[in-house]
Amino acid sequence: MVPKTQSAPVIADEAILQASLEDPSQFSALVEKYQRPFFRLAYGVVRQREEAEDIVQEAFCDIYRNANQFQKQEGASF
């Protein structure tokens, strides 16, 4: 029998965002999680790598700058 490994507890994105207000290094968890999907979406629209990268960077900056105004919406995920 193979022993089960315990995985790290899943922390909600909203909790990470709030924690980043006290400890900005926590925000990197959100960047790591969402950087690729944001890039794919931006690149799909603009079809230019550098422009898509700039759009993603601006999006993360806006998310962080406005983190204290975040309110979870019913039926929507982070």
VEXZA-308110 format. One record per atom (N, C-alpha, C, O): residue in three letters; x, y, z; atom name. Coordinates in Angstrom, 3 decimals. Each point is the difference from the previous one (the first is absolute). Layout:
<nodes>
+------+----------+----------+----------+------+
| code |        X |        Y |        Z | site |
+------+----------+----------+----------+------+
|  ala |        X |        Y |        Z |   CA |
...
+------+----------+----------+----------+------+
</nodes>
This chain:
<nodes>
+------+----------+----------+----------+------+
| code |        X |        Y |        Z | site |
+------+----------+----------+----------+------+
|  met |    0.847 |   -1.176 |    0.000 |    N |
|  met |   -0.847 |    1.176 |    0.000 |   CA |
|  met |    0.892 |    1.238 |    0.000 |    C |
|  met |    0.952 |    0.091 |    0.775 |    O |
|  val |   -1.268 |    0.856 |   -1.648 |    N |
|  val |    0.765 |    1.233 |   -0.105 |   CA |
|  val |   -0.619 |    1.023 |    0.951 |    C |
|  val |   -1.205 |    0.245 |   -0.065 |    O |
|  pro |    2.000 |    0.353 |    0.940 |    N |
|  pro |   -0.564 |    0.986 |    0.921 |   CA |
|  pro |   -0.435 |    1.252 |   -0.753 |    C |
|  pro |    0.637 |    0.419 |   -0.967 |    O |
|  lys |   -1.719 |    0.159 |    1.426 |    N |
|  lys |   -0.481 |    1.242 |   -0.592 |   CA |
|  lys |    0.887 |    1.145 |    0.477 |    C |
|  lys |    0.398 |    0.071 |    1.163 |    O |
|  thr |   -0.106 |    0.814 |   -2.099 |    N |
|  thr |    0.737 |    1.195 |    0.383 |   CA |
|  thr |   -1.003 |    1.106 |    0.251 |    C |
|  thr |   -1.011 |    0.115 |   -0.693 |    O |
|  gln |    1.298 |    0.673 |    1.666 |    N |
|  gln |   -0.898 |    1.101 |    0.298 |   CA |
|  gln |    0.391 |    1.186 |   -0.858 |    C |
|  gln |    1.171 |    0.372 |   -0.079 |    O |
|  ser |   -2.158 |    0.209 |   -0.555 |    N |
|  ser |    0.272 |    1.181 |   -0.805 |   CA |
|  ser |   -0.180 |    1.240 |    0.855 |    C |
|  ser |   -0.669 |   -0.020 |    1.034 |    O |
|  ala |    1.271 |    1.077 |   -1.485 |    N |
|  ala |   -0.118 |    1.264 |    0.721 |   CA |
|  ala |   -1.447 |    0.466 |   -0.057 |    C |
|  ala |   -0.695 |   -0.250 |   -0.984 |    O |
|  pro |    0.241 |    0.919 |    2.023 |    N |
|  pro |   -1.378 |    0.485 |   -0.023 |   CA |
|  pro |   -0.190 |    1.031 |   -1.110 |    C |
|  pro |    0.892 |    0.799 |   -0.286 |    O |
|  val |   -2.056 |   -0.834 |   -0.324 |    N |
|  val |   -0.311 |    0.943 |   -1.058 |   CA |
|  val |   -0.471 |    1.299 |    0.645 |    C |
|  val |   -0.931 |    0.016 |    0.805 |    O |
|  ile |    1.593 |    1.056 |   -1.177 |    N |
|  ile |   -0.354 |    1.313 |    0.532 |   CA |
|  ile |   -0.719 |    0.760 |   -1.103 |    C |
|  ile |    0.484 |    0.073 |   -1.129 |    O |
|  ala |   -1.628 |    0.486 |    1.456 |    N |
|  ala |   -0.795 |    0.723 |   -0.987 |   CA |
|  ala |    0.782 |    1.194 |   -0.539 |    C |
|  ala |    0.745 |    0.658 |    0.725 |    O |
|  asp |   -0.934 |   -0.400 |   -2.006 |    N |
|  asp |    0.674 |    1.132 |   -0.637 |   CA |
|  asp |   -0.296 |    1.308 |    0.722 |    C |
|  asp |    0.870 |    0.862 |    0.125 |    O |
|  glu |   -2.095 |   -0.723 |    0.343 |    N |
|  glu |   -0.385 |    1.216 |    0.702 |   CA |
|  glu |    0.821 |    0.174 |    1.280 |    C |
|  glu |    0.382 |    1.115 |    0.358 |    O |
|  ala |   -0.119 |   -2.227 |    0.323 |    N |
|  ala |    0.789 |    0.044 |    1.227 |   CA |
|  ala |    1.450 |    0.371 |   -0.309 |    C |
|  ala |    0.630 |    0.747 |    0.749 |    O |
|  ile |   -0.111 |   -1.270 |   -1.849 |    N |
|  ile |    1.366 |    0.350 |   -0.404 |   CA |
|  ile |    0.080 |    1.481 |   -0.332 |    C |
|  ile |    0.958 |    0.675 |    0.379 |    O |
|  leu |   -1.952 |   -0.172 |   -1.079 |    N |
|  leu |   -0.028 |    1.412 |   -0.358 |   CA |
|  leu |   -0.020 |    0.868 |    1.256 |    C |
|  leu |    0.734 |    0.984 |    0.089 |    O |
|  gln |   -1.563 |   -1.344 |    0.868 |    N |
|  gln |   -0.057 |    0.772 |    1.250 |   CA |
|  gln |    1.317 |   -0.091 |    0.767 |    C |
|  gln |    0.460 |    0.994 |    0.561 |    O |
|  ala |    0.146 |   -2.176 |   -0.534 |    N |
|  ala |    1.285 |   -0.179 |    0.695 |   CA |
|  ala |    1.090 |    0.835 |   -0.654 |    C |
|  ala |    0.927 |    0.453 |    0.672 |    O |
|  ser |   -1.035 |   -0.249 |   -1.974 |    N |
|  ser |    1.026 |    0.768 |   -0.708 |   CA |
|  ser |   -0.024 |    1.473 |    0.377 |    C |
|  ser |    0.973 |    0.717 |   -0.234 |    O |
|  leu |   -2.068 |   -0.262 |    0.812 |    N |
|  leu |   -0.054 |    1.389 |    0.464 |   CA |
|  leu |    0.960 |    0.211 |    1.170 |    C |
|  leu |    0.576 |    1.078 |    0.148 |    O |
|  glu |   -0.407 |   -2.102 |    0.678 |    N |
|  glu |    0.933 |    0.062 |    1.131 |   CA |
|  glu |    1.399 |   -0.459 |   -0.406 |    C |
|  glu |    0.997 |    0.521 |    0.499 |    O |
|  asp |   -0.926 |   -1.491 |   -1.400 |    N |
|  asp |    1.266 |   -0.587 |   -0.435 |   CA |
|  asp |   -0.019 |   -0.102 |   -1.523 |    C |
|  asp |   -0.480 |   -0.995 |   -0.544 |    O |
|  pro |    0.996 |    2.008 |   -0.151 |    N |
|  pro |   -0.069 |    0.029 |   -1.461 |   CA |
|  pro |    0.586 |   -1.231 |   -0.688 |    C |
|  pro |   -0.381 |   -0.302 |   -1.131 |    O |
|  ser |    1.287 |   -0.407 |    1.776 |    N |
|  ser |    0.578 |   -1.188 |   -0.634 |   CA |
|  ser |   -1.052 |   -1.087 |   -0.225 |    C |
|  ser |    0.192 |   -0.876 |   -0.843 |    O |
|  gln |   -1.295 |    0.921 |    1.582 |    N |
|  gln |   -1.071 |   -0.985 |   -0.169 |   CA |
|  gln |   -0.672 |    0.108 |   -1.372 |    C |
|  gln |   -0.563 |   -0.973 |   -0.502 |    O |
|  phe |    0.627 |    2.149 |   -0.091 |    N |
|  phe |   -0.653 |    0.226 |   -1.293 |   CA |
|  phe |    0.607 |   -0.877 |   -1.093 |    C |
|  phe |   -0.657 |   -0.297 |   -0.997 |    O |
|  ser |    1.901 |   -0.114 |    1.184 |    N |
|  ser |    0.657 |   -0.831 |   -1.019 |   CA |
|  ser |   -0.747 |   -1.315 |   -0.234 |    C |
|  ser |    0.069 |   -0.563 |   -1.093 |    O |
|  ala |   -0.778 |    0.074 |    2.104 |    N |
|  ala |   -0.778 |   -1.232 |   -0.178 |   CA |
|  ala |   -1.093 |    0.195 |   -1.044 |    C |
|  ala |   -0.280 |   -0.902 |   -0.790 |    O |
|  leu |   -0.330 |    2.067 |    0.789 |    N |
|  leu |   -1.038 |    0.280 |   -0.997 |   CA |
|  leu |    0.608 |    0.186 |   -1.387 |    C |
|  leu |   -0.562 |   -0.448 |   -1.000 |    O |
|  val |    1.710 |    1.109 |    0.952 |    N |
|  val |    0.678 |    0.186 |   -1.285 |   CA |
|  val |    0.360 |   -1.358 |   -0.589 |    C |
|  val |   -0.250 |   -0.246 |   -1.180 |    O |
|  glu |    0.828 |   -0.631 |    1.979 |    N |
|  glu |    0.379 |   -1.325 |   -0.491 |   CA |
|  glu |   -1.218 |   -0.781 |   -0.492 |    C |
|  glu |    0.075 |   -0.702 |   -1.009 |    O |
|  lys |   -1.170 |    0.821 |    1.706 |    N |
|  lys |   -1.199 |   -0.758 |   -0.351 |   CA |
|  lys |   -0.674 |    0.513 |   -1.274 |    C |
|  lys |   -0.489 |   -0.788 |   -0.811 |    O |
|  tyr |    0.466 |    2.104 |    0.642 |    N |
|  tyr |   -0.797 |    0.582 |   -1.080 |   CA |
|  tyr |    0.791 |    0.586 |   -1.165 |    C |
|  tyr |   -0.598 |    0.413 |   -0.994 |    O |
|  gln |    1.921 |   -0.364 |    1.089 |    N |
|  gln |    0.785 |    0.635 |   -1.053 |   CA |
|  gln |   -0.209 |   -0.657 |   -1.365 |    C |
|  gln |   -0.221 |    0.697 |   -0.990 |    O |
|  arg |    0.287 |   -2.004 |    0.927 |    N |
|  arg |   -0.173 |   -0.683 |   -1.288 |   CA |
|  arg |   -1.403 |    0.178 |   -0.578 |    C |
|  arg |   -0.131 |    0.360 |   -1.170 |    O |
|  pro |   -0.927 |   -0.602 |    1.960 |    N |
|  pro |   -1.328 |    0.187 |   -0.600 |   CA |
|  pro |   -0.261 |    1.447 |   -0.427 |    C |
|  pro |   -0.628 |    0.237 |   -1.033 |    O |
|  phe |    1.110 |    0.738 |    1.829 |    N |
|  phe |   -0.170 |    1.402 |   -0.396 |   CA |
|  phe |    0.738 |    0.264 |   -1.309 |    C |
|  phe |   -0.516 |    0.669 |   -0.895 |    O |
|  phe |    1.741 |   -1.209 |    0.799 |    N |
|  phe |    0.777 |    0.216 |   -1.222 |   CA |
|  phe |   -0.685 |   -0.619 |   -1.212 |    C |
|  phe |   -0.088 |    0.629 |   -1.054 |    O |
|  arg |   -0.399 |   -1.860 |    1.200 |    N |
|  arg |   -0.687 |   -0.651 |   -1.126 |   CA |
|  arg |   -1.188 |    0.835 |   -0.468 |    C |
|  arg |   -0.225 |    0.161 |   -1.199 |    O |
|  leu |   -0.523 |    0.360 |    2.147 |    N |
|  leu |   -1.162 |    0.812 |   -0.353 |   CA |
|  leu |    0.429 |    1.290 |   -0.699 |    C |
|  leu |   -0.548 |    0.355 |   -1.044 |    O |
|  ala |    1.521 |    0.340 |    1.615 |    N |
|  ala |    0.463 |    1.260 |   -0.598 |   CA |
|  ala |    0.608 |   -0.236 |   -1.385 |    C |
|  ala |   -0.257 |    0.754 |   -0.939 |    O |
|  tyr |    1.063 |   -1.808 |    0.829 |    N |
|  tyr |    0.631 |   -0.292 |   -1.290 |   CA |
|  tyr |   -1.047 |   -0.372 |   -1.049 |    C |
|  tyr |    0.146 |    0.337 |   -1.176 |    O |
|  gly |   -1.180 |   -1.017 |    1.595 |    N |
|  gly |   -1.072 |   -0.350 |   -0.918 |   CA |
|  gly |   -0.698 |    1.217 |   -0.573 |    C |
|  gly |   -0.553 |   -0.048 |   -1.099 |    O |
|  val |    0.580 |    1.136 |    1.846 |    N |
|  val |   -0.642 |    1.229 |   -0.458 |   CA |
|  val |    0.952 |    0.851 |   -0.842 |    C |
|  val |   -0.367 |    0.445 |   -1.088 |    O |
|  val |    1.589 |   -0.216 |    1.585 |    N |
|  val |    0.896 |    0.947 |   -0.667 |   CA |
|  val |    0.974 |   -0.641 |   -0.981 |    C |
|  val |    0.508 |    0.683 |   -0.889 |    O |
|  arg |   -0.235 |   -1.983 |    1.030 |    N |
|  arg |    0.886 |   -0.752 |   -0.898 |   CA |
|  arg |    1.419 |    0.573 |   -0.081 |    C |
|  arg |    0.683 |   -0.175 |   -1.009 |    O |
|  gln |   -0.246 |    0.850 |    2.053 |    N |
|  gln |    1.373 |    0.509 |    0.080 |   CA |
|  gln |    0.516 |   -0.296 |    1.396 |    C |
|  gln |   -0.584 |    0.433 |    0.993 |    O |
|  arg |    1.680 |   -1.171 |   -0.923 |    N |
|  arg |    0.528 |   -0.481 |    1.277 |   CA |
|  arg |    0.303 |    1.138 |    0.974 |    C |
|  arg |   -0.450 |   -0.030 |    1.145 |    O |
|  glu |    1.202 |    1.021 |   -1.585 |    N |
|  glu |    0.377 |    1.091 |    0.903 |   CA |
|  glu |   -1.217 |    0.763 |    0.511 |    C |
|  glu |   -0.069 |    0.351 |    1.178 |    O |
|  glu |   -0.876 |   -0.098 |   -2.054 |    N |
|  glu |   -1.201 |    0.717 |    0.414 |   CA |
|  glu |   -0.814 |   -0.836 |    0.990 |    C |
|  glu |   -0.527 |    0.531 |    0.978 |    O |
|  ala |    0.425 |   -1.820 |   -1.231 |    N |
|  ala |   -0.721 |   -0.890 |    0.915 |   CA |
|  ala |    0.685 |   -0.022 |    1.368 |    C |
|  ala |   -0.675 |    0.030 |    1.029 |    O |
|  glu |    2.006 |   -0.083 |   -1.011 |    N |
|  glu |    0.734 |    0.029 |    1.269 |   CA |
|  glu |   -0.261 |    1.294 |    0.758 |    C |
|  glu |   -0.187 |   -0.016 |    1.217 |    O |
|  asp |    0.175 |    1.149 |   -1.943 |    N |
|  asp |   -0.287 |    1.292 |    0.638 |   CA |
|  asp |   -1.410 |    0.030 |    0.577 |    C |
|  asp |   -0.214 |    0.511 |    1.099 |    O |
|  ile |   -0.732 |   -1.048 |   -1.828 |    N |
|  ile |   -1.392 |   -0.031 |    0.470 |   CA |
|  ile |   -0.101 |   -0.807 |    1.286 |    C |
|  ile |   -0.668 |    0.419 |    0.945 |    O |
|  val |    1.324 |   -1.569 |   -0.904 |    N |
|  val |   -0.044 |   -0.852 |    1.189 |   CA |
|  val |    0.650 |    0.708 |    1.182 |    C |
|  val |   -0.529 |   -0.032 |    1.111 |    O |
|  gln |    1.664 |    0.665 |   -1.342 |    N |
|  gln |    0.668 |    0.723 |    1.078 |   CA |
|  gln |   -0.897 |    1.109 |    0.544 |    C |
|  gln |   -0.112 |    0.165 |    1.215 |    O |
|  glu |   -0.515 |    0.583 |   -2.088 |    N |
|  glu |   -0.913 |    1.058 |    0.440 |   CA |
|  glu |   -1.190 |   -0.567 |    0.766 |    C |
|  glu |   -0.451 |    0.594 |    0.979 |    O |
|  ala |   -0.051 |   -1.732 |   -1.422 |    N |
|  ala |   -1.129 |   -0.627 |    0.690 |   CA |
|  ala |    0.379 |   -0.358 |    1.434 |    C |
|  ala |   -0.757 |    0.270 |    0.933 |    O |
|  phe |    1.934 |   -0.882 |   -0.759 |    N |
|  phe |    0.432 |   -0.350 |    1.356 |   CA |
|  phe |    0.243 |    1.246 |    0.848 |    C |
|  phe |   -0.317 |    0.011 |    1.189 |    O |
|  cys |    0.868 |    1.021 |   -1.783 |    N |
|  cys |    0.205 |    1.253 |    0.740 |   CA |
|  cys |   -1.344 |    0.571 |    0.451 |    C |
|  cys |   -0.139 |    0.437 |    1.143 |    O |
|  asp |   -0.836 |   -0.441 |   -2.027 |    N |
|  asp |   -1.332 |    0.508 |    0.351 |   CA |
|  asp |   -0.653 |   -0.839 |    1.092 |    C |
|  asp |   -0.624 |    0.538 |    0.915 |    O |
|  ile |    0.767 |   -1.851 |   -1.015 |    N |
|  ile |   -0.572 |   -0.882 |    1.025 |   CA |
|  ile |    0.617 |    0.320 |    1.352 |    C |
|  ile |   -0.711 |    0.127 |    0.997 |    O |
|  tyr |    2.035 |    0.004 |   -0.960 |    N |
|  tyr |    0.669 |    0.269 |    1.276 |   CA |
|  tyr |   -0.359 |    1.381 |    0.540 |    C |
|  tyr |   -0.290 |    0.150 |    1.187 |    O |
|  arg |    0.309 |    0.856 |   -2.059 |    N |
|  arg |   -0.317 |    1.374 |    0.441 |   CA |
|  arg |   -1.417 |    0.111 |    0.560 |    C |
|  arg |   -0.256 |    0.807 |    0.895 |    O |
|  asn |   -0.653 |   -1.607 |   -1.415 |    N |
|  asn |   -1.400 |    0.078 |    0.417 |   CA |
|  asn |   -0.418 |   -1.141 |    0.915 |    C |
|  asn |   -1.194 |   -0.223 |    0.201 |    O |
|  ala |    2.146 |   -0.492 |    0.348 |    N |
|  ala |   -0.294 |   -1.176 |    0.833 |   CA |
|  ala |   -0.888 |    0.344 |    1.187 |    C |
|  ala |   -0.856 |   -0.797 |    0.386 |    O |
|  asn |    1.050 |    1.966 |    0.191 |    N |
|  asn |   -0.806 |    0.368 |    1.178 |   CA |
|  asn |   -1.455 |    0.287 |   -0.352 |    C |
|  asn |   -0.833 |    0.123 |    0.898 |    O |
|  gln |    0.511 |   -0.014 |   -2.179 |    N |
|  gln |   -1.379 |    0.250 |   -0.428 |   CA |
|  gln |   -0.696 |   -1.277 |   -0.484 |    C |
|  gln |   -1.170 |    0.036 |   -0.380 |    O |
|  phe |    1.886 |   -1.156 |    0.394 |    N |
|  phe |   -0.554 |   -1.244 |   -0.518 |   CA |
|  phe |   -1.183 |   -0.463 |    0.838 |    C |
|  phe |    0.062 |   -0.023 |    1.229 |    O |
|  gln |   -1.135 |   -0.344 |   -1.912 |    N |
|  gln |   -1.173 |   -0.574 |    0.652 |   CA |
|  gln |   -0.420 |   -1.212 |   -0.821 |    C |
|  gln |   -0.224 |    0.099 |   -1.207 |    O |
|  lys |    0.121 |   -1.230 |    1.871 |    N |
|  lys |   -0.399 |   -1.227 |   -0.686 |   CA |
|  lys |   -1.439 |    0.141 |   -0.478 |    C |
|  lys |   -0.878 |    0.441 |    0.742 |    O |
|  gln |    0.654 |   -0.823 |   -1.991 |    N |
|  gln |   -1.324 |    0.048 |   -0.580 |   CA |
|  gln |   -0.626 |   -1.384 |    0.020 |    C |
|  gln |    0.659 |   -0.986 |   -0.328 |    O |
|  glu |   -1.906 |    0.909 |    0.705 |    N |
|  glu |   -0.692 |   -1.292 |    0.058 |   CA |
|  glu |   -0.008 |   -0.634 |   -1.385 |    C |
|  glu |   -0.315 |    0.655 |   -0.994 |    O |
|  gly |    0.667 |   -1.936 |    0.940 |    N |
|  gly |   -0.016 |   -0.739 |   -1.254 |   CA |
|  gly |    1.220 |    0.218 |   -0.871 |    C |
|  gly |    0.076 |   -0.560 |   -1.094 |    O |
|  ala |    0.889 |    1.364 |    1.549 |    N |
|  ala |    1.205 |    0.268 |   -0.798 |   CA |
|  ala |    1.220 |   -0.490 |    0.766 |    C |
|  ala |    0.065 |    0.083 |    1.227 |    O |
|  ser |    0.892 |   -0.591 |   -1.979 |    N |
|  ser |    1.257 |   -0.398 |    0.644 |   CA |
|  ser |    0.990 |    1.137 |   -0.138 |    C |
|  ser |   -0.192 |    0.917 |   -0.799 |    O |
|  phe |    1.230 |   -0.984 |    1.569 |    N |
|  phe |    1.009 |    1.055 |   -0.017 |   CA |
|  phe |    0.513 |    0.201 |   -1.399 |    C |
|  phe |    0.861 |    0.850 |   -0.225 |    O |
+------+----------+----------+----------+------+
</nodes>
